[in-house]
Amino acid sequence: MSDMNAILSPGVLVRHPDKRDWGVGQVQSQVDGKITVNFREQGKVVIDGNQVKLILVQMP
């Protein structure tokens, strides 16, 4: 798992690097490298943190 994914915790806002149309997602949980994210336009998705490096969203 990437260092960035390792620090993600519930409530953190992220984007999927290859699925910009999914919009911003909120991390729901992270267990053993599996990150559950609720995306605005896609819904709940479980992501393998070893395969995908999520992008942290900085809100103003």
Predicted model as a PDB file, atoms N, CA, C, CB and O in Angstrom, pLDDT in the B-factor column:
MODEL        1                                                                  
ATOM      1  N   MET A   1       0.857  -1.180   0.000  1.00 54.00           N  
ATOM      2  CA  MET A   1       0.000   0.000   0.000  1.00 54.00           C  
ATOM      3  C   MET A   1       0.892   1.228   0.000  1.00 54.00           C  
ATOM      4  CB  MET A   1      -0.969   0.006   1.227  1.00 54.00           C  
ATOM      5  O   MET A   1       1.924   1.250   0.670  1.00 54.00           O  
ATOM      6  N   SER A   2       0.496   2.258  -0.755  1.00 58.00           N  
ATOM      7  CA  SER A   2       1.308   3.474  -0.817  1.00 58.00           C  
ATOM      8  C   SER A   2       1.258   4.217   0.514  1.00 58.00           C  
ATOM      9  CB  SER A   2       0.826   4.391  -1.959  1.00 58.00           C  
ATOM     10  O   SER A   2       0.322   4.048   1.295  1.00 58.00           O  
ATOM     11  N   ASP A   3       2.268   5.035   0.762  1.00 72.00           N  
ATOM     12  CA  ASP A   3       2.308   5.807   2.005  1.00 72.00           C  
ATOM     13  C   ASP A   3       1.086   6.706   2.149  1.00 72.00           C  
ATOM     14  CB  ASP A   3       3.578   6.648   2.064  1.00 72.00           C  
ATOM     15  O   ASP A   3       0.566   6.870   3.253  1.00 72.00           O  
ATOM     16  N   MET A   4       0.623   7.291   1.045  1.00 74.00           N  
ATOM     17  CA  MET A   4      -0.547   8.176   1.105  1.00 74.00           C  
ATOM     18  C   MET A   4      -1.784   7.386   1.528  1.00 74.00           C  
ATOM     19  CB  MET A   4      -0.789   8.860  -0.265  1.00 74.00           C  
ATOM     20  O   MET A   4      -2.539   7.829   2.393  1.00 74.00           O  
ATOM     21  N   ASN A   5      -1.988   6.236   0.928  1.00 85.00           N  
ATOM     22  CA  ASN A   5      -3.156   5.431   1.291  1.00 85.00           C  
ATOM     23  C   ASN A   5      -3.093   4.986   2.745  1.00 85.00           C  
ATOM     24  CB  ASN A   5      -3.265   4.211   0.379  1.00 85.00           C  
ATOM     25  O   ASN A   5      -4.131   4.839   3.391  1.00 85.00           O  
ATOM     26  N   ALA A   6      -1.897   4.772   3.265  1.00 82.00           N  
ATOM     27  CA  ALA A   6      -1.735   4.302   4.642  1.00 82.00           C  
ATOM     28  C   ALA A   6      -2.239   5.313   5.666  1.00 82.00           C  
ATOM     29  CB  ALA A   6      -0.279   3.990   4.913  1.00 82.00           C  
ATOM     30  O   ALA A   6      -2.637   4.929   6.766  1.00 82.00           O  
ATOM     31  N   ILE A   7      -2.229   6.607   5.320  1.00 84.00           N  
ATOM     32  CA  ILE A   7      -2.663   7.627   6.277  1.00 84.00           C  
ATOM     33  C   ILE A   7      -4.143   7.987   6.151  1.00 84.00           C  
ATOM     34  CB  ILE A   7      -1.835   8.867   6.100  1.00 84.00           C  
ATOM     35  O   ILE A   7      -4.653   8.789   6.932  1.00 84.00           O  
ATOM     36  N   LEU A   8      -4.831   7.399   5.175  1.00 91.00           N  
ATOM     37  CA  LEU A   8      -6.243   7.722   4.992  1.00 91.00           C  
ATOM     38  C   LEU A   8      -7.073   7.150   6.134  1.00 91.00           C  
ATOM     39  CB  LEU A   8      -6.750   7.187   3.642  1.00 91.00           C  
ATOM     40  O   LEU A   8      -6.867   6.015   6.566  1.00 91.00           O  
ATOM     41  N   SER A   9      -8.007   7.950   6.611  1.00 93.00           N  
ATOM     42  CA  SER A   9      -8.884   7.530   7.694  1.00 93.00           C  
ATOM     43  C   SER A   9     -10.314   7.952   7.360  1.00 93.00           C  
ATOM     44  CB  SER A   9      -8.424   8.136   9.056  1.00 93.00           C  
ATOM     45  O   SER A   9     -10.523   8.789   6.482  1.00 93.00           O  
ATOM     46  N   PRO A  10     -11.296   7.381   8.053  1.00 95.00           N  
ATOM     47  CA  PRO A  10     -12.686   7.736   7.779  1.00 95.00           C  
ATOM     48  C   PRO A  10     -12.916   9.250   7.824  1.00 95.00           C  
ATOM     49  CB  PRO A  10     -13.603   7.047   8.776  1.00 95.00           C  
ATOM     50  O   PRO A  10     -12.458   9.949   8.727  1.00 95.00           O  
ATOM     51  N   GLY A  11     -13.647   9.721   6.808  1.00 95.00           N  
ATOM     52  CA  GLY A  11     -13.973  11.140   6.717  1.00 95.00           C  
ATOM     53  C   GLY A  11     -13.087  11.919   5.762  1.00 95.00           C  
ATOM     54  O   GLY A  11     -13.453  13.013   5.334  1.00 95.00           O  
ATOM     55  N   VAL A  12     -11.925  11.372   5.422  1.00 95.00           N  
ATOM     56  CA  VAL A  12     -11.005  12.062   4.520  1.00 95.00           C  
ATOM     57  C   VAL A  12     -11.582  12.057   3.101  1.00 95.00           C  
ATOM     58  CB  VAL A  12      -9.597  11.391   4.545  1.00 95.00           C  
ATOM     59  O   VAL A  12     -12.153  11.058   2.663  1.00 95.00           O  
ATOM     60  N   LEU A  13     -11.432  13.169   2.390  1.00 96.00           N  
ATOM     61  CA  LEU A  13     -11.932  13.291   1.025  1.00 96.00           C  
ATOM     62  C   LEU A  13     -10.827  12.959   0.030  1.00 96.00           C  
ATOM     63  CB  LEU A  13     -12.479  14.708   0.768  1.00 96.00           C  
ATOM     64  O   LEU A  13      -9.688  13.405   0.170  1.00 96.00           O  
ATOM     65  N   VAL A  14     -11.190  12.159  -0.986  1.00 97.00           N  
ATOM     66  CA  VAL A  14     -10.224  11.688  -1.974  1.00 97.00           C  
ATOM     67  C   VAL A  14     -10.836  11.685  -3.368  1.00 97.00           C  
ATOM     68  CB  VAL A  14      -9.724  10.285  -1.612  1.00 97.00           C  
ATOM     69  O   VAL A  14     -12.047  11.829  -3.537  1.00 97.00           O  
ATOM     70  N   ARG A  15      -9.968  11.518  -4.360  1.00 97.00           N  
ATOM     71  CA  ARG A  15     -10.374  11.275  -5.746  1.00 97.00           C  
ATOM     72  C   ARG A  15      -9.649  10.020  -6.220  1.00 97.00           C  
ATOM     73  CB  ARG A  15     -10.049  12.515  -6.678  1.00 97.00           C  
ATOM     74  O   ARG A  15      -8.557   9.704  -5.746  1.00 97.00           O  
ATOM     75  N   HIS A  16     -10.264   9.314  -7.153  1.00 97.00           N  
ATOM     76  CA  HIS A  16      -9.615   8.165  -7.797  1.00 97.00           C  
ATOM     77  C   HIS A  16      -8.824   8.729  -8.981  1.00 97.00           C  
ATOM     78  CB  HIS A  16     -10.679   7.056  -8.265  1.00 97.00           C  
ATOM     79  O   HIS A  16      -9.380   9.489  -9.773  1.00 97.00           O  
ATOM     80  N   PRO A  17      -7.546   8.378  -9.122  1.00 96.00           N  
ATOM     81  CA  PRO A  17      -6.719   8.972 -10.177  1.00 96.00           C  
ATOM     82  C   PRO A  17      -7.171   8.649 -11.599  1.00 96.00           C  
ATOM     83  CB  PRO A  17      -5.315   8.520 -10.008  1.00 96.00           C  
ATOM     84  O   PRO A  17      -6.900   9.423 -12.517  1.00 96.00           O  
ATOM     85  N   ASP A  18      -7.847   7.534 -11.796  1.00 97.00           N  
ATOM     86  CA  ASP A  18      -8.267   7.129 -13.138  1.00 97.00           C  
ATOM     87  C   ASP A  18      -9.756   7.303 -13.393  1.00 97.00           C  
ATOM     88  CB  ASP A  18      -7.897   5.703 -13.369  1.00 97.00           C  
ATOM     89  O   ASP A  18     -10.230   7.026 -14.495  1.00 97.00           O  
ATOM     90  N   LYS A  19     -10.494   7.754 -12.402  1.00 97.00           N  
ATOM     91  CA  LYS A  19     -11.958   7.858 -12.504  1.00 97.00           C  
ATOM     92  C   LYS A  19     -12.419   9.244 -12.061  1.00 97.00           C  
ATOM     93  CB  LYS A  19     -12.650   6.763 -11.646  1.00 97.00           C  
ATOM     94  O   LYS A  19     -13.193   9.374 -11.113  1.00 97.00           O  
ATOM     95  N   ARG A  20     -11.946  10.264 -12.744  1.00 95.00           N  
ATOM     96  CA  ARG A  20     -12.284  11.645 -12.361  1.00 95.00           C  
ATOM     97  C   ARG A  20     -13.798  11.880 -12.386  1.00 95.00           C  
ATOM     98  CB  ARG A  20     -11.585  12.645 -13.302  1.00 95.00           C  
ATOM     99  O   ARG A  20     -14.313  12.703 -11.630  1.00 95.00           O  
ATOM    100  N   ASP A  21     -14.498  11.165 -13.246  1.00 97.00           N  
ATOM    101  CA  ASP A  21     -15.949  11.348 -13.337  1.00 97.00           C  
ATOM    102  C   ASP A  21     -16.697  10.832 -12.106  1.00 97.00           C  
ATOM    103  CB  ASP A  21     -16.472  10.652 -14.570  1.00 97.00           C  
ATOM    104  O   ASP A  21     -17.886  11.110 -11.952  1.00 97.00           O  
ATOM    105  N   TRP A  22     -16.020  10.084 -11.229  1.00 97.00           N  
ATOM    106  CA  TRP A  22     -16.646   9.624  -9.997  1.00 97.00           C  
ATOM    107  C   TRP A  22     -16.796  10.762  -8.995  1.00 97.00           C  
ATOM    108  CB  TRP A  22     -15.835   8.489  -9.382  1.00 97.00           C  
ATOM    109  O   TRP A  22     -17.570  10.653  -8.044  1.00 97.00           O  
ATOM    110  N   GLY A  23     -16.063  11.848  -9.202  1.00 97.00           N  
ATOM    111  CA  GLY A  23     -16.117  12.983  -8.288  1.00 97.00           C  
ATOM    112  C   GLY A  23     -15.335  12.721  -7.009  1.00 97.00           C  
ATOM    113  O   GLY A  23     -14.527  11.796  -6.927  1.00 97.00           O  
ATOM    114  N   VAL A  24     -15.595  13.550  -6.026  1.00 97.00           N  
ATOM    115  CA  VAL A  24     -14.920  13.436  -4.739  1.00 97.00           C  
ATOM    116  C   VAL A  24     -15.580  12.325  -3.931  1.00 97.00           C  
ATOM    117  CB  VAL A  24     -14.960  14.786  -3.964  1.00 97.00           C  
ATOM    118  O   VAL A  24     -16.800  12.163  -3.946  1.00 97.00           O  
ATOM    119  N   GLY A  25     -14.749  11.566  -3.227  1.00 97.00           N  
ATOM    120  CA  GLY A  25     -15.271  10.497  -2.385  1.00 97.00           C  
ATOM    121  C   GLY A  25     -14.834  10.681  -0.942  1.00 97.00           C  
ATOM    122  O   GLY A  25     -13.809  11.305  -0.666  1.00 97.00           O  
ATOM    123  N   GLN A  26     -15.609  10.140  -0.039  1.00 97.00           N  
ATOM    124  CA  GLN A  26     -15.277  10.197   1.383  1.00 97.00           C  
ATOM    125  C   GLN A  26     -14.900   8.792   1.844  1.00 97.00           C  
ATOM    126  CB  GLN A  26     -16.473  10.765   2.226  1.00 97.00           C  
ATOM    127  O   GLN A  26     -15.658   7.840   1.658  1.00 97.00           O  
ATOM    128  N   VAL A  27     -13.713   8.676   2.449  1.00 97.00           N  
ATOM    129  CA  VAL A  27     -13.257   7.391   2.967  1.00 97.00           C  
ATOM    130  C   VAL A  27     -14.198   6.952   4.088  1.00 97.00           C  
ATOM    131  CB  VAL A  27     -11.782   7.481   3.476  1.00 97.00           C  
ATOM    132  O   VAL A  27     -14.503   7.716   5.004  1.00 97.00           O  
ATOM    133  N   GLN A  28     -14.651   5.692   3.987  1.00 98.00           N  
ATOM    134  CA  GLN A  28     -15.537   5.116   5.000  1.00 98.00           C  
ATOM    135  C   GLN A  28     -14.750   4.236   5.965  1.00 98.00           C  
ATOM    136  CB  GLN A  28     -16.662   4.302   4.336  1.00 98.00           C  
ATOM    137  O   GLN A  28     -14.984   4.253   7.173  1.00 98.00           O  
ATOM    138  N   SER A  29     -13.809   3.464   5.408  1.00 97.00           N  
ATOM    139  CA  SER A  29     -12.995   2.579   6.249  1.00 97.00           C  
ATOM    140  C   SER A  29     -11.761   2.128   5.478  1.00 97.00           C  
ATOM    141  CB  SER A  29     -13.819   1.350   6.721  1.00 97.00           C  
ATOM    142  O   SER A  29     -11.664   2.289   4.262  1.00 97.00           O  
ATOM    143  N   GLN A  30     -10.821   1.556   6.232  1.00 94.00           N  
ATOM    144  CA  GLN A  30      -9.623   0.982   5.640  1.00 94.00           C  
ATOM    145  C   GLN A  30      -9.221  -0.225   6.490  1.00 94.00           C  
ATOM    146  CB  GLN A  30      -8.460   2.041   5.551  1.00 94.00           C  
ATOM    147  O   GLN A  30      -8.910  -0.090   7.674  1.00 94.00           O  
ATOM    148  N   VAL A  31      -9.233  -1.405   5.865  1.00 93.00           N  
ATOM    149  CA  VAL A  31      -8.897  -2.639   6.570  1.00 93.00           C  
ATOM    150  C   VAL A  31      -7.991  -3.483   5.679  1.00 93.00           C  
ATOM    151  CB  VAL A  31     -10.184  -3.431   6.965  1.00 93.00           C  
ATOM    152  O   VAL A  31      -8.365  -3.852   4.566  1.00 93.00           O  
ATOM    153  N   ASP A  32      -6.809  -3.778   6.177  1.00 90.00           N  
ATOM    154  CA  ASP A  32      -5.865  -4.631   5.450  1.00 90.00           C  
ATOM    155  C   ASP A  32      -5.646  -4.182   4.003  1.00 90.00           C  
ATOM    156  CB  ASP A  32      -6.357  -6.062   5.463  1.00 90.00           C  
ATOM    157  O   ASP A  32      -5.612  -5.012   3.095  1.00 90.00           O  
ATOM    158  N   GLY A  33      -5.500  -2.889   3.791  1.00 90.00           N  
ATOM    159  CA  GLY A  33      -5.227  -2.358   2.456  1.00 90.00           C  
ATOM    160  C   GLY A  33      -6.441  -2.176   1.576  1.00 90.00           C  
ATOM    161  O   GLY A  33      -6.321  -1.654   0.467  1.00 90.00           O  
ATOM    162  N   LYS A  34      -7.602  -2.589   2.035  1.00 96.00           N  
ATOM    163  CA  LYS A  34      -8.858  -2.384   1.296  1.00 96.00           C  
ATOM    164  C   LYS A  34      -9.507  -1.107   1.821  1.00 96.00           C  
ATOM    165  CB  LYS A  34      -9.834  -3.623   1.450  1.00 96.00           C  
ATOM    166  O   LYS A  34      -9.819  -0.996   3.006  1.00 96.00           O  
ATOM    167  N   ILE A  35      -9.704  -0.146   0.921  1.00 97.00           N  
ATOM    168  CA  ILE A  35     -10.234   1.160   1.303  1.00 97.00           C  
ATOM    169  C   ILE A  35     -11.645   1.299   0.733  1.00 97.00           C  
ATOM    170  CB  ILE A  35      -9.307   2.316   0.796  1.00 97.00           C  
ATOM    171  O   ILE A  35     -11.839   1.217  -0.480  1.00 97.00           O  
ATOM    172  N   THR A  36     -12.611   1.506   1.595  1.00 98.00           N  
ATOM    173  CA  THR A  36     -13.987   1.715   1.155  1.00 98.00           C  
ATOM    174  C   THR A  36     -14.227   3.211   1.075  1.00 98.00           C  
ATOM    175  CB  THR A  36     -15.014   1.027   2.118  1.00 98.00           C  
ATOM    176  O   THR A  36     -14.034   3.948   2.042  1.00 98.00           O  
ATOM    177  N   VAL A  37     -14.659   3.641  -0.117  1.00 98.00           N  
ATOM    178  CA  VAL A  37     -14.878   5.068  -0.378  1.00 98.00           C  
ATOM    179  C   VAL A  37     -16.274   5.248  -0.948  1.00 98.00           C  
ATOM    180  CB  VAL A  37     -13.801   5.642  -1.355  1.00 98.00           C  
ATOM    181  O   VAL A  37     -16.697   4.479  -1.812  1.00 98.00           O  
ATOM    182  N   ASN A  38     -16.992   6.259  -0.471  1.00 98.00           N  
ATOM    183  CA  ASN A  38     -18.302   6.604  -1.007  1.00 98.00           C  
ATOM    184  C   ASN A  38     -18.123   7.813  -1.922  1.00 98.00           C  
ATOM    185  CB  ASN A  38     -19.335   6.901   0.142  1.00 98.00           C  
ATOM    186  O   ASN A  38     -17.940   8.939  -1.461  1.00 98.00           O  
ATOM    187  N   PHE A  39     -18.181   7.550  -3.251  1.00 98.00           N  
ATOM    188  CA  PHE A  39     -18.004   8.618  -4.242  1.00 98.00           C  
ATOM    189  C   PHE A  39     -19.342   9.250  -4.592  1.00 98.00           C  
ATOM    190  CB  PHE A  39     -17.328   8.075  -5.512  1.00 98.00           C  
ATOM    191  O   PHE A  39     -20.365   8.566  -4.634  1.00 98.00           O  
ATOM    192  N   ARG A  40     -19.337  10.557  -4.846  1.00 95.00           N  
ATOM    193  CA  ARG A  40     -20.573  11.293  -5.143  1.00 95.00           C  
ATOM    194  C   ARG A  40     -21.310  10.720  -6.346  1.00 95.00           C  
ATOM    195  CB  ARG A  40     -20.261  12.759  -5.390  1.00 95.00           C  
ATOM    196  O   ARG A  40     -22.529  10.551  -6.316  1.00 95.00           O  
ATOM    197  N   GLU A  41     -20.561  10.421  -7.409  1.00 96.00           N  
ATOM    198  CA  GLU A  41     -21.196  10.016  -8.663  1.00 96.00           C  
ATOM    199  C   GLU A  41     -21.167   8.509  -8.915  1.00 96.00           C  
ATOM    200  CB  GLU A  41     -20.529  10.716  -9.804  1.00 96.00           C  
ATOM    201  O   GLU A  41     -21.753   8.044  -9.892  1.00 96.00           O  
ATOM    202  N   GLN A  42     -20.511   7.749  -8.072  1.00 97.00           N  
ATOM    203  CA  GLN A  42     -20.375   6.302  -8.300  1.00 97.00           C  
ATOM    204  C   GLN A  42     -20.948   5.470  -7.169  1.00 97.00           C  
ATOM    205  CB  GLN A  42     -18.924   5.944  -8.491  1.00 97.00           C  
ATOM    206  O   GLN A  42     -21.315   4.312  -7.366  1.00 97.00           O  
ATOM    207  N   GLY A  43     -21.026   6.059  -5.986  1.00 97.00           N  
ATOM    208  CA  GLY A  43     -21.491   5.302  -4.828  1.00 97.00           C  
ATOM    209  C   GLY A  43     -20.333   4.648  -4.100  1.00 97.00           C  
ATOM    210  O   GLY A  43     -19.184   5.062  -4.252  1.00 97.00           O  
ATOM    211  N   LYS A  44     -20.630   3.634  -3.317  1.00 98.00           N  
ATOM    212  CA  LYS A  44     -19.631   2.988  -2.475  1.00 98.00           C  
ATOM    213  C   LYS A  44     -18.785   2.022  -3.300  1.00 98.00           C  
ATOM    214  CB  LYS A  44     -20.304   2.248  -1.307  1.00 98.00           C  
ATOM    215  O   LYS A  44     -19.304   1.174  -4.025  1.00 98.00           O  
ATOM    216  N   VAL A  45     -17.457   2.177  -3.167  1.00 98.00           N  
ATOM    217  CA  VAL A  45     -16.510   1.346  -3.910  1.00 98.00           C  
ATOM    218  C   VAL A  45     -15.415   0.885  -2.953  1.00 98.00           C  
ATOM    219  CB  VAL A  45     -15.901   2.126  -5.126  1.00 98.00           C  
ATOM    220  O   VAL A  45     -14.935   1.663  -2.129  1.00 98.00           O  
ATOM    221  N   VAL A  46     -15.020  -0.388  -3.066  1.00 98.00           N  
ATOM    222  CA  VAL A  46     -13.893  -0.909  -2.294  1.00 98.00           C  
ATOM    223  C   VAL A  46     -12.678  -0.920  -3.220  1.00 98.00           C  
ATOM    224  CB  VAL A  46     -14.195  -2.354  -1.718  1.00 98.00           C  
ATOM    225  O   VAL A  46     -12.706  -1.512  -4.298  1.00 98.00           O  
ATOM    226  N   ILE A  47     -11.615  -0.255  -2.779  1.00 97.00           N  
ATOM    227  CA  ILE A  47     -10.416  -0.083  -3.591  1.00 97.00           C  
ATOM    228  C   ILE A  47      -9.254  -0.823  -2.949  1.00 97.00           C  
ATOM    229  CB  ILE A  47     -10.078   1.413  -3.765  1.00 97.00           C  
ATOM    230  O   ILE A  47      -9.062  -0.772  -1.734  1.00 97.00           O  
ATOM    231  N   ASP A  48      -8.484  -1.509  -3.778  1.00 96.00           N  
ATOM    232  CA  ASP A  48      -7.270  -2.172  -3.312  1.00 96.00           C  
ATOM    233  C   ASP A  48      -6.167  -1.121  -3.241  1.00 96.00           C  
ATOM    234  CB  ASP A  48      -6.864  -3.366  -4.255  1.00 96.00           C  
ATOM    235  O   ASP A  48      -5.674  -0.661  -4.271  1.00 96.00           O  
ATOM    236  N   GLY A  49      -5.786  -0.744  -2.032  1.00 93.00           N  
ATOM    237  CA  GLY A  49      -4.766   0.282  -1.832  1.00 93.00           C  
ATOM    238  C   GLY A  49      -3.396  -0.106  -2.344  1.00 93.00           C  
ATOM    239  O   GLY A  49      -2.525   0.754  -2.480  1.00 93.00           O  
ATOM    240  N   ASN A  50      -3.181  -1.386  -2.634  1.00 92.00           N  
ATOM    241  CA  ASN A  50      -1.915  -1.823  -3.212  1.00 92.00           C  
ATOM    242  C   ASN A  50      -1.862  -1.561  -4.714  1.00 92.00           C  
ATOM    243  CB  ASN A  50      -1.695  -3.302  -2.935  1.00 92.00           C  
ATOM    244  O   ASN A  50      -0.784  -1.545  -5.308  1.00 92.00           O  
ATOM    245  N   GLN A  51      -3.023  -1.359  -5.323  1.00 94.00           N  
ATOM    246  CA  GLN A  51      -3.103  -1.146  -6.769  1.00 94.00           C  
ATOM    247  C   GLN A  51      -3.375   0.303  -7.158  1.00 94.00           C  
ATOM    248  CB  GLN A  51      -4.174  -2.019  -7.346  1.00 94.00           C  
ATOM    249  O   GLN A  51      -2.959   0.745  -8.229  1.00 94.00           O  
ATOM    250  N   VAL A  52      -4.066   1.041  -6.303  1.00 95.00           N  
ATOM    251  CA  VAL A  52      -4.498   2.401  -6.632  1.00 95.00           C  
ATOM    252  C   VAL A  52      -4.040   3.367  -5.554  1.00 95.00           C  
ATOM    253  CB  VAL A  52      -6.031   2.466  -6.796  1.00 95.00           C  
ATOM    254  O   VAL A  52      -4.280   3.142  -4.368  1.00 95.00           O  
ATOM    255  N   LYS A  53      -3.384   4.440  -5.964  1.00 95.00           N  
ATOM    256  CA  LYS A  53      -2.979   5.494  -5.034  1.00 95.00           C  
ATOM    257  C   LYS A  53      -4.009   6.620  -5.133  1.00 95.00           C  
ATOM    258  CB  LYS A  53      -1.520   6.020  -5.350  1.00 95.00           C  
ATOM    259  O   LYS A  53      -4.019   7.384  -6.098  1.00 95.00           O  
ATOM    260  N   LEU A  54      -4.866   6.711  -4.133  1.00 96.00           N  
ATOM    261  CA  LEU A  54      -5.903   7.741  -4.126  1.00 96.00           C  
ATOM    262  C   LEU A  54      -5.278   9.121  -3.951  1.00 96.00           C  
ATOM    263  CB  LEU A  54      -6.930   7.472  -3.009  1.00 96.00           C  
ATOM    264  O   LEU A  54      -4.199   9.267  -3.376  1.00 96.00           O  
ATOM    265  N   ILE A  55      -5.985  10.129  -4.461  1.00 95.00           N  
ATOM    266  CA  ILE A  55      -5.513  11.513  -4.399  1.00 95.00           C  
ATOM    267  C   ILE A  55      -6.263  12.227  -3.281  1.00 95.00           C  
ATOM    268  CB  ILE A  55      -5.715  12.247  -5.770  1.00 95.00           C  
ATOM    269  O   ILE A  55      -7.493  12.275  -3.280  1.00 95.00           O  
ATOM    270  N   LEU A  56      -5.530  12.771  -2.350  1.00 94.00           N  
ATOM    271  CA  LEU A  56      -6.120  13.520  -1.244  1.00 94.00           C  
ATOM    272  C   LEU A  56      -6.691  14.834  -1.774  1.00 94.00           C  
ATOM    273  CB  LEU A  56      -5.067  13.785  -0.126  1.00 94.00           C  
ATOM    274  O   LEU A  56      -6.031  15.538  -2.538  1.00 94.00           O  
ATOM    275  N   VAL A  57      -7.915  15.164  -1.370  1.00 94.00           N  
ATOM    276  CA  VAL A  57      -8.578  16.407  -1.793  1.00 94.00           C  
ATOM    277  C   VAL A  57      -8.410  17.440  -0.688  1.00 94.00           C  
ATOM    278  CB  VAL A  57     -10.100  16.169  -2.110  1.00 94.00           C  
ATOM    279  O   VAL A  57      -8.765  17.192   0.464  1.00 94.00           O  
ATOM    280  N   GLN A  58      -7.878  18.574  -1.039  1.00 80.00           N  
ATOM    281  CA  GLN A  58      -7.713  19.667  -0.080  1.00 80.00           C  
ATOM    282  C   GLN A  58      -8.878  20.621  -0.278  1.00 80.00           C  
ATOM    283  CB  GLN A  58      -6.329  20.403  -0.263  1.00 80.00           C  
ATOM    284  O   GLN A  58      -8.989  21.278  -1.313  1.00 80.00           O  
ATOM    285  N   MET A  59      -9.728  20.689   0.706  1.00 61.00           N  
ATOM    286  CA  MET A  59     -10.885  21.588   0.615  1.00 61.00           C  
ATOM    287  C   MET A  59     -10.503  22.955   1.187  1.00 61.00           C  
ATOM    288  CB  MET A  59     -12.122  20.994   1.377  1.00 61.00           C  
ATOM    289  O   MET A  59      -9.810  23.033   2.201  1.00 61.00           O  
ATOM    290  N   PRO A  60     -10.959  24.040   0.531  1.00 52.00           N  
ATOM    291  CA  PRO A  60     -10.614  25.393   1.007  1.00 52.00           C  
ATOM    292  C   PRO A  60     -11.243  25.712   2.351  1.00 52.00           C  
ATOM    293  CB  PRO A  60     -11.049  26.433  -0.009  1.00 52.00           C  
ATOM    294  O   PRO A  60     -11.048  26.806   2.879  1.00 52.00           O  
TER     295      PRO A  60                                                      
ENDMDL                                                                          
END                                                                             
